[in-house]
Amino acid sequence: MSYIKYIRIEGEAVSAVEETVHRRTTLPEWLAAINKLSPQVLASPVLPEGAVLYAQKGTQQLIVINQPAAVKKVIWRTTDTLRGGGPHRTRWQLAIPPHVFLLVFQHEAINSSHFYFVPRPVTDTGDMLFHCNLANVYYQETVMPAPICAGTVRLDAKASLAAKCQGFINAFWETEFNDDIQPVLVRRSDQCVFADGKPPIQLASLHAWDKATVDTPDFLTKMPWPFTPICTLSEILNERWVVS
């Protein structure tokens, strides 16, 4: 038995961690021992960091990945009509609450991708998923809600599932967010990403969001949760995940 102490950094959170190691072996030895017990024990592939759920239905694989709250640097692209209608790019740093990527793969390729804000990491299928106010995530109701416009994201078909998931997440944040794919920010209260039917002052615009982030990077954790619920993860798994 041995003890390991280390520092773990997740977004803006820093933790001092102490782990107890009861036994250490090599990965090949461990896999060989598992295979001797039962070839069916390993029911899923190696999953990416933050994975909280893996499921299979027919030829599809669904994986839910928690991501911690963090400050993200993003590029927002708008149509600059004053300068001939060409694209105009601006850079922002935005406080992002805990969030979830839900990715569906069919064979080796990604079939659909979805994004949700959550007040805390998902730990149970009964946990609620919420709308987000990011562009590139469609608001309109679909069978599987909150689909991502993945644009030109391309994944290596030969990569592991874990590598594909991480590659997609990296590409999502590196992609330019287009103003032609905007969330519904202000409409009726039941058709708005914000629970009160309008954004709080800190999220009223990109300028306000950026300023609130600079002033207080964790401001979203210090205010009432502002986002509208969609459904539980259980509802997606049992009712909305349809495999043709």
MIDOSE-1310 file (N, C-alpha, C; in nm, 2 decimals, decimal comma, always signed):
residues 244
msyi	+0,08/-0,12/+0,00/+0,00/+0,00/+0,00/+0,09/+0,12/+0,00; +0,05/+0,22/-0,08/+0,13/+0,35/-0,08/+0,03/+0,46/-0,10; +0,08/+0,58/-0,07/+0,00/+0,70/-0,08/+0,06/+0,80/-0,18; -0,03/+0,87/-0,25/+0,01/+0,96/-0,35/-0,06/+1,10/-0,32
kyir	+0,02/+1,20/-0,32/-0,03/+1,34/-0,30/+0,00/+1,42/-0,43; -0,10/+1,49/-0,47/-0,08/+1,58/-0,59/-0,19/+1,69/-0,59; -0,16/+1,78/-0,68/-0,25/+1,90/-0,70/-0,33/+1,87/-0,83; -0,47/+1,88/-0,82/-0,55/+1,87/-0,93/-0,62/+2,00/-0,97
iege	-0,61/+2,04/-1,09/-0,66/+2,17/-1,14/-0,78/+2,14/-1,24; -0,90/+2,18/-1,21/-1,02/+2,16/-1,29/-1,08/+2,30/-1,32; -1,06/+2,36/-1,44/-1,11/+2,49/-1,46/-1,04/+2,59/-1,37; -1,12/+2,66/-1,29/-1,07/+2,76/-1,19/-1,05/+2,69/-1,05
avsa	-1,08/+2,57/-1,04/-1,08/+2,50/-0,90/-0,94/+2,43/-0,89; -0,88/+2,44/-0,77/-0,75/+2,38/-0,74/-0,78/+2,29/-0,62; -0,74/+2,16/-0,62/-0,77/+2,07/-0,51/-0,64/+2,00/-0,47; -0,61/+1,99/-0,34/-0,50/+1,91/-0,29/-0,56/+1,77/-0,27
veet	-0,50/+1,67/-0,34/-0,56/+1,53/-0,34/-0,46/+1,43/-0,28; -0,51/+1,34/-0,19/-0,43/+1,23/-0,14/-0,50/+1,10/-0,17; -0,44/+1,01/-0,24/-0,49/+0,89/-0,28/-0,42/+0,77/-0,22; -0,49/+0,66/-0,19/-0,43/+0,54/-0,14/-0,43/+0,44/-0,25
vhrr	-0,31/+0,39/-0,28/-0,29/+0,29/-0,38/-0,27/+0,15/-0,32; -0,36/+0,07/-0,33/-0,36/-0,06/-0,26/-0,27/-0,16/-0,33; -0,26/-0,15/-0,46/-0,18/-0,24/-0,54/-0,15/-0,18/-0,68; -0,04/-0,20/-0,73/+0,00/-0,15/-0,86/+0,05/-0,26/-0,95
ttlp	+0,00/-0,26/-1,08/+0,04/-0,35/-1,18/+0,04/-0,28/-1,31; +0,08/-0,35/-1,42/+0,08/-0,29/-1,55/-0,05/-0,31/-1,62; -0,08/-0,23/-1,72/-0,21/-0,24/-1,79/-0,22/-0,37/-1,86; -0,12/-0,43/-1,93/-0,13/-0,56/-1,99/-0,16/-0,67/-1,89
ewla	-0,10/-0,66/-1,77/-0,12/-0,77/-1,67/-0,26/-0,76/-1,62; -0,31/-0,63/-1,60/-0,45/-0,62/-1,55/-0,55/-0,67/-1,65; -0,53/-0,63/-1,78/-0,62/-0,68/-1,89/-0,62/-0,83/-1,90; -0,50/-0,89/-1,89/-0,50/-1,03/-1,90/-0,57/-1,10/-1,78
aink	-0,56/-1,04/-1,66/-0,63/-1,10/-1,55/-0,78/-1,08/-1,56; -0,83/-0,97/-1,62/-0,97/-0,95/-1,64/-1,03/-1,04/-1,74; -0,95/-1,07/-1,85/-1,00/-1,16/-1,95/-1,01/-1,30/-1,91; -0,92/-1,34/-1,81/-0,93/-1,47/-1,75/-1,06/-1,49/-1,67
lspq	-1,10/-1,38/-1,61/-1,23/-1,39/-1,53/-1,35/-1,40/-1,62; -1,36/-1,31/-1,72/-1,47/-1,31/-1,81/-1,44/-1,22/-1,93; -1,46/-1,26/-2,05/-1,43/-1,17/-2,16/-1,54/-1,06/-2,18; -1,65/-1,07/-2,10/-1,75/-0,97/-2,11/-1,75/-0,87/-2,00
vlas	-1,65/-0,87/-1,91/-1,64/-0,78/-1,80/-1,63/-0,64/-1,85; -1,54/-0,62/-1,95/-1,53/-0,48/-2,00/-1,64/-0,45/-2,10; -1,74/-0,38/-2,06/-1,86/-0,36/-2,14/-1,85/-0,23/-2,22; -1,75/-0,15/-2,20/-1,73/-0,03/-2,27/-1,59/+0,00/-2,31
pvlp	-1,57/+0,08/-2,41/-1,43/+0,11/-2,45/-1,37/+0,21/-2,34; -1,24/+0,24/-2,36/-1,18/+0,34/-2,27/-1,25/+0,47/-2,29; -1,29/+0,53/-2,19/-1,37/+0,65/-2,20/-1,29/+0,78/-2,16; -1,33/+0,89/-2,21/-1,25/+1,02/-2,19/-1,27/+1,07/-2,05
egav	-1,18/+1,15/-2,00/-1,19/+1,21/-1,87/-1,32/+1,29/-1,86; -1,39/+1,28/-1,75/-1,52/+1,34/-1,73/-1,64/+1,26/-1,78; -1,62/+1,15/-1,84/-1,73/+1,07/-1,88/-1,81/+1,02/-1,76; -1,94/+1,04/-1,77/-2,03/+1,00/-1,66/-2,12/+0,89/-1,70
lyaq	-2,14/+0,87/-1,83/-2,24/+0,77/-1,87/-2,20/+0,72/-2,01; -2,21/+0,59/-2,04/-2,18/+0,53/-2,17/-2,30/+0,43/-2,19; -2,36/+0,44/-2,31/-2,47/+0,35/-2,34/-2,46/+0,31/-2,49; -2,52/+0,19/-2,52/-2,53/+0,14/-2,65/-2,67/+0,11/-2,69
kgtq	-2,71/+0,14/-2,81/-2,84/+0,11/-2,86/-2,83/+0,08/-3,01; -2,85/-0,05/-3,04/-2,83/-0,08/-3,18/-2,69/-0,06/-3,23; -2,67/+0,01/-3,33/-2,53/+0,04/-3,38/-2,48/+0,17/-3,33; -2,55/+0,23/-3,23/-2,50/+0,36/-3,18/-2,45/+0,35/-3,04
qliv	-2,35/+0,44/-3,01/-2,30/+0,46/-2,88/-2,32/+0,60/-2,84; -2,37/+0,62/-2,71/-2,39/+0,75/-2,66/-2,30/+0,77/-2,54; -2,24/+0,88/-2,53/-2,15/+0,91/-2,41/-2,18/+1,05/-2,36; -2,19/+1,07/-2,23/-2,22/+1,19/-2,16/-2,09/+1,23/-2,09
inqp	-2,04/+1,36/-2,11/-1,91/+1,40/-2,06/-1,93/+1,53/-1,98; -1,90/+1,52/-1,85/-1,90/+1,64/-1,77/-1,78/+1,73/-1,80; -1,80/+1,86/-1,80/-1,69/+1,95/-1,81/-1,70/+2,06/-1,70; -1,59/+2,09/-1,64/-1,60/+2,19/-1,52/-1,62/+2,33/-1,57
aavk	-1,67/+2,41/-1,48/-1,68/+2,56/-1,50/-1,54/+2,61/-1,54; -1,54/+2,71/-1,63/-1,41/+2,76/-1,68/-1,43/+2,89/-1,75; -1,32/+2,96/-1,76/-1,33/+3,08/-1,85/-1,27/+3,04/-1,99; -1,35/+3,06/-2,09/-1,32/+3,02/-2,22/-1,29/+3,14/-2,31
kviw	-1,19/+3,13/-2,39/-1,16/+3,24/-2,49/-1,22/+3,19/-2,62; -1,31/+3,27/-2,68/-1,39/+3,23/-2,80/-1,38/+3,34/-2,90; -1,40/+3,30/-3,03/-1,41/+3,39/-3,14/-1,56/+3,40/-3,18; -1,62/+3,52/-3,19/-1,75/+3,53/-3,24/-1,75/+3,60/-3,37
rttd	-1,82/+3,54/-3,47/-1,82/+3,59/-3,61/-1,95/+3,65/-3,64; -1,96/+3,78/-3,68/-2,08/+3,84/-3,72/-2,07/+3,89/-3,86; -2,18/+3,92/-3,93/-2,18/+3,98/-4,06/-2,17/+4,13/-4,05; -2,06/+4,19/-4,10/-2,04/+4,33/-4,09/-2,10/+4,40/-4,21
tlrg	-2,22/+4,44/-4,20/-2,29/+4,50/-4,31/-2,24/+4,64/-4,34; -2,17/+4,70/-4,25/-2,12/+4,84/-4,27/-1,99/+4,83/-4,35; -1,94/+4,72/-4,36/-1,81/+4,70/-4,44/-1,83/+4,61/-4,56; -1,94/+4,61/-4,62/-1,96/+4,53/-4,74/-2,01/+4,39/-4,71
ggph	-2,06/+4,37/-4,59/-2,12/+4,24/-4,56/-2,03/+4,12/-4,53; -1,90/+4,15/-4,52/-1,80/+4,04/-4,49/-1,80/+4,01/-4,35; -1,74/+3,89/-4,31/-1,74/+3,85/-4,17/-1,65/+3,94/-4,09; -1,70/+3,96/-3,96/-1,63/+4,04/-3,87/-1,61/+3,96/-3,74
rtrw	-1,48/+3,94/-3,70/-1,45/+3,85/-3,59/-1,41/+3,93/-3,47; -1,47/+3,89/-3,35/-1,43/+3,95/-3,23/-1,39/+3,84/-3,13; -1,30/+3,87/-3,03/-1,26/+3,78/-2,94/-1,31/+3,81/-2,80; -1,35/+3,71/-2,72/-1,41/+3,73/-2,59/-1,36/+3,63/-2,50
qlai	-1,36/+3,66/-2,37/-1,33/+3,57/-2,26/-1,46/+3,56/-2,18; -1,52/+3,44/-2,17/-1,65/+3,42/-2,12/-1,65/+3,32/-2,01; -1,71/+3,35/-1,89/-1,73/+3,25/-1,79/-1,83/+3,15/-1,83; -1,80/+3,03/-1,83/-1,89/+2,92/-1,87/-1,91/+2,83/-1,74
pphv	-2,04/+2,81/-1,71/-2,07/+2,72/-1,59/-2,04/+2,58/-1,62; -2,05/+2,49/-1,53/-2,04/+2,34/-1,56/-2,13/+2,31/-1,68; -2,08/+2,22/-1,76/-2,15/+2,19/-1,88/-2,13/+2,05/-1,93; -2,22/+2,00/-2,02/-2,22/+1,86/-2,06/-2,22/+1,85/-2,21
fllv	-2,13/+1,77/-2,26/-2,14/+1,73/-2,40/-2,20/+1,59/-2,41; -2,30/+1,58/-2,49/-2,36/+1,45/-2,52/-2,34/+1,41/-2,66; -2,26/+1,31/-2,68/-2,21/+1,27/-2,82/-2,27/+1,13/-2,85; -2,32/+1,12/-2,98/-2,37/+1,00/-3,03/-2,28/+0,95/-3,15
fqhe	-2,23/+0,83/-3,14/-2,15/+0,78/-3,25/-2,22/+0,66/-3,32; -2,20/+0,65/-3,45/-2,26/+0,54/-3,52/-2,14/+0,48/-3,59; -2,11/+0,35/-3,56/-1,99/+0,29/-3,61/-1,87/+0,37/-3,57; -1,79/+0,42/-3,66/-1,67/+0,50/-3,62/-1,69/+0,65/-3,63
ains	-1,81/+0,69/-3,68/-1,83/+0,84/-3,70/-1,92/+0,89/-3,60; -1,91/+1,03/-3,58/-2,01/+1,09/-3,49/-2,14/+1,12/-3,56; -2,25/+1,08/-3,50/-2,38/+1,09/-3,56/-2,45/+1,22/-3,52; -2,44/+1,26/-3,40/-2,50/+1,38/-3,35/-2,42/+1,43/-3,23
shfy	-2,43/+1,56/-3,20/-2,36/+1,62/-3,08/-2,46/+1,72/-3,02; -2,45/+1,73/-2,88/-2,54/+1,81/-2,81/-2,47/+1,87/-2,69; -2,52/+1,99/-2,65/-2,45/+2,07/-2,54/-2,55/+2,13/-2,45; -2,52/+2,12/-2,32/-2,61/+2,17/-2,21/-2,53/+2,24/-2,10
fvpr	-2,59/+2,34/-2,04/-2,54/+2,39/-1,92/-2,60/+2,32/-1,80; -2,53/+2,30/-1,69/-2,58/+2,24/-1,57/-2,53/+2,32/-1,45; -2,61/+2,33/-1,34/-2,56/+2,40/-1,23/-2,45/+2,33/-1,15; -2,44/+2,20/-1,17/-2,34/+2,12/-1,11/-2,32/+1,99/-1,19
pvtd	-2,20/+1,92/-1,18/-2,18/+1,81/-1,27/-2,29/+1,70/-1,26; -2,32/+1,64/-1,37/-2,42/+1,54/-1,37/-2,37/+1,41/-1,31; -2,45/+1,36/-1,21/-2,40/+1,23/-1,15/-2,51/+1,12/-1,15; -2,63/+1,16/-1,20/-2,74/+1,07/-1,20/-2,83/+1,09/-1,33
tgdm	-2,89/+0,99/-1,38/-2,97/+1,00/-1,50/-3,10/+1,09/-1,47; -3,13/+1,11/-1,34/-3,24/+1,20/-1,31/-3,21/+1,34/-1,30; -3,08/+1,38/-1,32/-3,04/+1,52/-1,32/-3,09/+1,59/-1,44; -3,12/+1,72/-1,42/-3,18/+1,80/-1,53/-3,07/+1,86/-1,61
lfhc	-3,10/+1,88/-1,74/-3,01/+1,94/-1,84/-3,08/+2,08/-1,88; -2,99/+2,18/-1,90/-3,05/+2,31/-1,92/-3,00/+2,37/-2,06; -3,08/+2,47/-2,11/-3,03/+2,54/-2,23/-2,91/+2,62/-2,20; -2,84/+2,66/-2,30/-2,72/+2,75/-2,29/-2,75/+2,87/-2,38
nlan	-2,67/+2,98/-2,36/-2,68/+3,10/-2,44/-2,57/+3,12/-2,54; -2,51/+3,00/-2,58/-2,40/+3,01/-2,68/-2,46/+3,00/-2,82; -2,40/+3,07/-2,91/-2,43/+3,04/-3,05/-2,37/+2,91/-3,09; -2,41/+2,86/-3,21/-2,37/+2,73/-3,26/-2,44/+2,61/-3,19
vyyq	-2,53/+2,64/-3,09/-2,61/+2,54/-3,03/-2,76/+2,57/-3,06; -2,82/+2,49/-3,14/-2,96/+2,52/-3,18/-3,06/+2,51/-3,06; -3,15/+2,61/-3,05/-3,25/+2,61/-2,95/-3,36/+2,53/-2,98; -3,41/+2,52/-3,11/-3,53/+2,46/-3,14/-3,54/+2,32/-3,09
etvm	-3,66/+2,28/-3,06/-3,69/+2,15/-3,00/-3,67/+2,04/-3,11; -3,59/+1,94/-3,08/-3,57/+1,83/-3,17/-3,59/+1,70/-3,09; -3,59/+1,59/-3,16/-3,60/+1,46/-3,09/-3,49/+1,46/-2,98; -3,37/+1,49/-3,02/-3,26/+1,50/-2,92/-3,22/+1,65/-2,91
papi	-3,26/+1,71/-2,80/-3,25/+1,86/-2,79/-3,11/+1,91/-2,78; -3,10/+2,04/-2,82/-2,98/+2,13/-2,81/-2,87/+2,07/-2,90; -2,90/+2,04/-3,03/-2,79/+1,99/-3,12/-2,69/+2,10/-3,15; -2,56/+2,06/-3,16/-2,45/+2,15/-3,20/-2,44/+2,16/-3,35
cagt	-2,42/+2,28/-3,40/-2,38/+2,29/-3,54/-2,23/+2,26/-3,54; -2,19/+2,14/-3,59/-2,05/+2,10/-3,58/-1,97/+2,15/-3,69; -2,03/+2,22/-3,79/-1,96/+2,28/-3,90/-1,86/+2,18/-3,97; -1,74/+2,22/-3,97/-1,64/+2,14/-4,05/-1,55/+2,05/-3,96
vrld	-1,60/+2,02/-3,84/-1,53/+1,93/-3,75/-1,51/+1,80/-3,81; -1,39/+1,75/-3,81/-1,35/+1,62/-3,87/-1,28/+1,54/-3,76; -1,31/+1,42/-3,74/-1,25/+1,33/-3,64/-1,18/+1,22/-3,71; -1,07/+1,17/-3,66/-0,99/+1,06/-3,71/-1,07/+0,93/-3,69
akas	-1,11/+0,87/-3,79/-1,19/+0,74/-3,78/-1,11/+0,63/-3,70; -0,98/+0,64/-3,71/-0,90/+0,53/-3,65/-0,87/+0,56/-3,50; -0,90/+0,68/-3,46/-0,87/+0,72/-3,32/-0,96/+0,64/-3,22; -0,92/+0,64/-3,10/-1,00/+0,57/-2,99/-1,12/+0,66/-2,97
laak	-1,22/+0,60/-2,90/-1,34/+0,68/-2,87/-1,31/+0,80/-2,78; -1,22/+0,77/-2,68/-1,18/+0,88/-2,59/-1,11/+0,99/-2,67; -1,03/+0,96/-2,76/-0,96/+1,06/-2,84/-1,05/+1,14/-2,93; -1,15/+1,07/-2,99/-1,25/+1,13/-3,07/-1,33/+1,23/-2,99
cqgf	-1,37/+1,19/-2,87/-1,45/+1,28/-2,78/-1,37/+1,41/-2,75; -1,25/+1,39/-2,70/-1,17/+1,50/-2,67/-1,14/+1,59/-2,79; -1,12/+1,53/-2,90/-1,10/+1,61/-3,02/-1,22/+1,69/-3,06; -1,34/+1,64/-3,04/-1,46/+1,71/-3,07/-1,47/+1,83/-2,97
inaf	-1,45/+1,80/-2,84/-1,46/+1,91/-2,75/-1,36/+2,02/-2,77; -1,24/+1,99/-2,81/-1,14/+2,09/-2,84/-1,18/+2,17/-2,96; -1,23/+2,10/-3,06/-1,28/+2,17/-3,19/-1,40/+2,26/-3,16; -1,49/+2,22/-3,07/-1,60/+2,30/-3,04/-1,56/+2,44/-2,99
wete	-1,47/+2,45/-2,90/-1,43/+2,57/-2,84/-1,34/+2,65/-2,94; -1,27/+2,59/-3,03/-1,18/+2,66/-3,12/-1,26/+2,71/-3,24; -1,38/+2,66/-3,27/-1,47/+2,70/-3,38/-1,52/+2,84/-3,36; -1,53/+2,91/-3,47/-1,59/+3,04/-3,46/-1,74/+3,03/-3,44
fndd	-1,79/+3,10/-3,34/-1,93/+3,10/-3,31/-2,00/+3,20/-3,40; -2,10/+3,15/-3,48/-2,16/+3,23/-3,58/-2,29/+3,30/-3,53; -2,31/+3,42/-3,56/-2,43/+3,49/-3,52/-2,56/+3,45/-3,59; -2,54/+3,37/-3,70/-2,66/+3,33/-3,77/-2,72/+3,20/-3,70
iqpv	-2,65/+3,15/-3,60/-2,70/+3,04/-3,52/-2,70/+3,08/-3,38; -2,80/+3,16/-3,35/-2,81/+3,22/-3,21/-2,91/+3,14/-3,13; -2,89/+3,14/-3,00/-2,99/+3,08/-2,91/-3,11/+3,18/-2,90; -3,22/+3,13/-2,86/-3,34/+3,22/-2,84/-3,32/+3,29/-2,70
lvrr	-3,29/+3,42/-2,70/-3,25/+3,49/-2,58/-3,37/+3,56/-2,52; -3,46/+3,62/-2,60/-3,57/+3,69/-2,54/-3,70/+3,66/-2,62; -3,79/+3,58/-2,56/-3,92/+3,56/-2,62/-4,01/+3,53/-2,51; -4,12/+3,45/-2,53/-4,20/+3,42/-2,41/-4,11/+3,34/-2,32
sdqc	-4,15/+3,34/-2,19/-4,07/+3,27/-2,09/-4,05/+3,13/-2,11; -4,15/+3,06/-2,18/-4,13/+2,92/-2,21/-4,05/+2,89/-2,34; -4,01/+3,00/-2,40/-3,93/+2,99/-2,53/-3,81/+3,07/-2,52; -3,74/+3,07/-2,41/-3,62/+3,15/-2,39/-3,52/+3,06/-2,31
vfad	-3,39/+3,08/-2,34/-3,29/+3,01/-2,27/-3,28/+3,05/-2,12; -3,34/+3,17/-2,09/-3,33/+3,22/-1,95/-3,46/+3,20/-1,88; -3,45/+3,16/-1,75/-3,57/+3,12/-1,68/-3,67/+3,24/-1,66; -3,62/+3,36/-1,65/-3,70/+3,48/-1,63/-3,75/+3,54/-1,76
gkpp	-3,73/+3,48/-1,87/-3,77/+3,53/-2,00/-3,68/+3,64/-2,05; -3,58/+3,67/-1,98/-3,48/+3,77/-2,03/-3,35/+3,74/-1,96; -3,23/+3,78/-2,02/-3,11/+3,75/-1,96/-3,08/+3,84/-1,84; -3,01/+3,79/-1,74/-2,96/+3,88/-1,63/-2,86/+3,98/-1,68
iqla	-2,84/+4,09/-1,61/-2,76/+4,20/-1,67/-2,62/+4,15/-1,70; -2,57/+4,05/-1,63/-2,43/+4,01/-1,66/-2,42/+3,93/-1,80; -2,54/+3,89/-1,85/-2,54/+3,81/-1,97/-2,62/+3,88/-2,08; -2,64/+4,01/-2,06/-2,73/+4,08/-2,16/-2,67/+4,10/-2,29
slha	-2,53/+4,09/-2,30/-2,46/+4,11/-2,43/-2,32/+4,04/-2,41; -2,25/+4,03/-2,52/-2,12/+3,97/-2,51/-2,03/+4,07/-2,43; -2,05/+4,20/-2,45/-1,97/+4,30/-2,38/-1,99/+4,28/-2,23; -2,12/+4,27/-2,19/-2,15/+4,25/-2,05/-2,10/+4,12/-1,99
wdka	-2,11/+4,01/-2,07/-2,06/+3,88/-2,03/-1,91/+3,89/-2,01; -1,84/+3,94/-2,10/-1,69/+3,96/-2,09/-1,65/+4,04/-1,97; -1,72/+4,15/-1,95/-1,69/+4,24/-1,84/-1,71/+4,17/-1,70; -1,83/+4,10/-1,69/-1,86/+4,03/-1,57/-1,75/+3,92/-1,55
tvdt	-1,70/+3,85/-1,65/-1,60/+3,75/-1,64/-1,47/+3,81/-1,59; -1,43/+3,92/-1,65/-1,31/+3,99/-1,60/-1,32/+4,03/-1,46; -1,43/+4,09/-1,42/-1,45/+4,14/-1,28/-1,46/+4,03/-1,18; -1,54/+3,92/-1,22/-1,56/+3,81/-1,12/-1,57/+3,68/-1,20
pdfl	-1,46/+3,61/-1,23/-1,46/+3,49/-1,31/-1,57/+3,39/-1,27; -1,60/+3,38/-1,15/-1,70/+3,28/-1,10/-1,83/+3,34/-1,07; -1,87/+3,45/-1,14/-1,99/+3,51/-1,10/-2,12/+3,43/-1,12; -2,11/+3,33/-1,21/-2,23/+3,24/-1,24/-2,26/+3,15/-1,12
tkmp	-2,16/+3,13/-1,03/-2,18/+3,05/-0,91/-2,23/+3,13/-0,80; -2,24/+3,26/-0,81/-2,28/+3,35/-0,70/-2,41/+3,42/-0,73; -2,48/+3,37/-0,83/-2,61/+3,43/-0,86/-2,71/+3,32/-0,88; -2,84/+3,35/-0,87/-2,94/+3,24/-0,89/-2,92/+3,18/-1,03
wpft	-2,94/+3,05/-1,04/-2,92/+2,98/-1,17/-3,02/+3,04/-1,27; -2,97/+3,10/-1,39/-3,06/+3,17/-1,48/-3,11/+3,10/-1,60; -3,07/+2,97/-1,62/-3,11/+2,90/-1,74/-3,23/+2,81/-1,73; -3,30/+2,80/-1,85/-3,42/+2,72/-1,85/-3,39/+2,57/-1,86
pict	-3,47/+2,49/-1,79/-3,45/+2,34/-1,80/-3,51/+2,29/-1,93; -3,45/+2,18/-1,98/-3,50/+2,11/-2,10/-3,56/+1,98/-2,06; -3,49/+1,89/-2,00/-3,54/+1,76/-1,96/-3,43/+1,69/-1,88; -3,46/+1,57/-1,83/-3,36/+1,50/-1,76/-3,28/+1,41/-1,85
lsei	-3,16/+1,37/-1,81/-3,08/+1,28/-1,89/-3,16/+1,15/-1,91; -3,23/+1,10/-1,81/-3,31/+0,98/-1,82/-3,41/+0,99/-1,94; -3,48/+1,11/-1,95/-3,57/+1,12/-2,06/-3,50/+1,11/-2,20; -3,38/+1,16/-2,21/-3,31/+1,15/-2,34/-3,28/+1,00/-2,36
lner	-3,23/+0,93/-2,26/-3,19/+0,79/-2,28/-3,31/+0,71/-2,32; -3,42/+0,73/-2,25/-3,54/+0,63/-2,26/-3,64/+0,67/-2,36; -3,65/+0,80/-2,39/-3,76/+0,85/-2,48/-3,71/+0,92/-2,61; -3,60/+1,00/-2,60/-3,56/+1,08/-2,71/-3,45/+1,02/-2,80
wvvs	-3,38/+0,93/-2,74/-3,27/+0,87/-2,82/-3,33/+0,76/-2,91; -3,35/+0,80/-3,04/-3,42/+0,71/-3,13/-3,31/+0,66/-3,23; -3,30/+0,53/-3,25/-3,21/+0,47/-3,35/-3,28/+0,41/-3,46; -3,26/+0,46/-3,58/-3,34/+0,41/-3,70/-3,27/+0,28/-3,75
